[in-house]
Each structure stands twice: as C-alpha cells, then as structure tokens.
Amino acid sequence: MAEGYAGDVTPKEAWDILEKDEKAVLVDCRTAAEWNYVGVPDVSGLGKNVVCAEWITFPGGAPNGDFVSEVTSAGIDKHTTVLFLCRSGQRSIAAAIALTEAGYGKSYNILEGFEGNKDDSGHRGKTGGWKVTGLPWTQG
C-alpha cells in the first residue's frame, strides 16, 4: 500500500479493474480546460461514466475546496474502488489521499496519468499514460 492511499496502478491495470469490478469508478481530477481540449477517458464501453472533478481549479490554479464533496455527490459508496486520473499522475495522488482521508479506503492513483511523462523534447502524450497505452478516450 502506498502511503496515505490504497496504491498505484498502471492505466492498463485501471482499465482491467473497471472492466472486472462493476462498481469501480474512474475520477478524472484534471481541469475543465484539459477535459475540453486534451480529451477524457471513454469508459462508456463498460457501461460507465467518468466522474470529472477538478483537484485544482481553472483558471487560477487554486485548490478546489469542494473536491471531496463533488466526488462523493456522484453517489460513490465508501467501499467502492475509486481510480484517480490526472495529466501525469501527480494531482491524482493528492486526490486519492484526500478521498482516503474521507473514508474511501479503496482509492488508487493511476500512474502516468492521461498524457504520460514528458519525452526528451519536453512533450507529453508520447510516452506512457492512458492515451499512449491505447485505452479508449474522446475529445470534445
């Protein structure tokens, strides 16, 4: 177990959990700008929806003081496996810790996030992450 939350999973492991556990939920904790311009995971093929709740607000970059209540208001049971996704796997750690502290013991961080780590040229979206792994996603 990672410190403060249930652990880390790869994007593929997250997909497998979502596929096998009918109650598991994916929470995208990036900003509205990222959802609109970069894209969002598509779990509709599993009969699910992504819960979108900003960890850091856009614009402004302030912490979202309503984050936990926004996630819990989505009807997620405290015994549910909750998988957190951000751009690169950093905000999602903080989000997993926050939900764990709120009593959700099965809160996981998705390593590499949606866009993955920066490549040698400093660009994301080419090495690792949900998109590069080939998992379903859509762009608004």
Secondary structure as UniProt FT lines:
FT   TURN            3..4
FT   STRAND          7..9
FT   HELIX           11..20
FT   TURN            22..23
FT   STRAND          25..28
FT   HELIX           32..37
FT   STRAND          40..41
FT   HELIX           44..46
FT   STRAND          51..52
FT   TURN            58..60
FT   TURN            65..66
FT   HELIX           67..72
FT   TURN            73..75
FT   TURN            78..79
FT   STRAND          82..85
FT   HELIX           91..101
FT   TURN            102..103
FT   STRAND          107..110
FT   TURN            111..115
FT   TURN            120..121
FT   HELIX           129..133
FT   STRAND          137..138
//
